[in-house]
Structure formats: structure tokens, C-alpha cells
Amino acid sequence: MSKADWVFQLNDDPRAIQRKLGEGITTSIFPGENVMLSVVRIAPHSAGSIHSHPEEQWGVLLEGKCTRIQNGEEIEAVAGEFWCTPGGISHGVRTGAEGAVVLDIFSPPRAEYRKSGEGFGDAKVQKG
């Protein structure tokens, strides 16, 4: 019996939009009308660029460990913890020996994430 078309899978759902956010960081995106979900897989010893965007972003650490960087503060996070990032706030993530899986929730949806590609789209990325 197949599932209804409104039921999705966190792992390998063929309907997800795929993006490579950086070396060792990929995401599967599920856009809605008012909210967007992004399942981010971060390999061990990887780091995402510090960036900001106007959309509000919530993140849930589903698996592993990571360092969440937000507005210059660095917090060690473990599976089960989650955070809120208001629009316009600089943020990023890095992993150590253990990778991580993060569920990001954006509101409103990020327009540039409605198609596959690479990078953080129109986000403002901090240099160096």
C-alpha cells in the first residue's frame, strides 16, 4: 500500500529538492506555501559559511553533535536540542569527529531554495 502524497520521508524522498550548501554539507528541501523544511546532512569535520538571510530559521538537531554559531556565540549542541534564528542574524554550523543531521524550518520559504543548486543562494556570507 502506498502512502498519501502529503506524507514525506526524511531519508531519500525523491520529491525533495537537492542542494549542496558547502563541502560535506547537503540538504533535501521540502517547500510549502508558508514554511519550508530543509533536512541538512553535515559530514564529520565540516563547516558551513557564516551567513544571514531575512527569513526566520528554526533548527532541530536530529542526529549527532555540532557547534551552532549564532551572532558570534558558539554553542555545543547534541541531538534533541533546537534553536531559533531571527531573520538578519549571522549564523552557521560546524561538526567535529561526529557528523550531524539538522532539520531547518524557514518562514517564509527561501525563494532561492525552491530549485536545486549549490551554495546559500542570496544569503549574505561573511568573508574570511
Secondary structure in CASP SS format (residue, H / E / C, confidence):
PFRMAT SS
TARGET T0000
AUTHOR 0000-0000-0000
METHOD secondary structure of the structure
MODEL  1
M C 1.00
S C 1.00
K C 1.00
A C 1.00
D C 1.00
W C 1.00
V C 1.00
F C 1.00
Q C 1.00
L C 1.00
N C 1.00
D C 1.00
D C 1.00
P C 1.00
R C 1.00
A C 1.00
I E 1.00
Q E 1.00
R E 1.00
K E 1.00
L E 1.00
G E 1.00
E C 1.00
G C 1.00
I E 1.00
T E 1.00
T E 1.00
S E 1.00
I E 1.00
F E 1.00
P E 1.00
G C 1.00
E C 1.00
N C 1.00
V C 1.00
M E 1.00
L E 1.00
S E 1.00
V E 1.00
V E 1.00
R E 1.00
I E 1.00
A C 1.00
P C 1.00
H C 1.00
S C 1.00
A E 1.00
G C 1.00
S C 1.00
I C 1.00
H E 1.00
S E 1.00
H C 1.00
P C 1.00
E C 1.00
E E 1.00
Q E 1.00
W E 1.00
G E 1.00
V E 1.00
L E 1.00
L E 1.00
E E 1.00
G E 1.00
K E 1.00
C E 1.00
T E 1.00
R E 1.00
I E 1.00
Q E 1.00
N C 1.00
G C 1.00
E E 1.00
E E 1.00
I E 1.00
E E 1.00
A E 1.00
V E 1.00
A C 1.00
G C 1.00
E C 1.00
F E 1.00
W E 1.00
C E 1.00
T E 1.00
P C 1.00
G C 1.00
G C 1.00
I C 1.00
S C 1.00
H E 1.00
G E 1.00
V E 1.00
R E 1.00
T C 1.00
G C 1.00
A C 1.00
E C 1.00
G C 1.00
A E 1.00
V E 1.00
V E 1.00
L E 1.00
D E 1.00
I E 1.00
F E 1.00
S E 1.00
P C 1.00
P C 1.00
R C 1.00
A H 1.00
E H 1.00
Y H 1.00
R H 1.00
K C 1.00
S C 1.00
G E 1.00
E E 1.00
G C 1.00
F C 1.00
G C 1.00
D C 1.00
A C 1.00
K E 1.00
V E 1.00
Q C 1.00
K C 1.00
G C 1.00
END
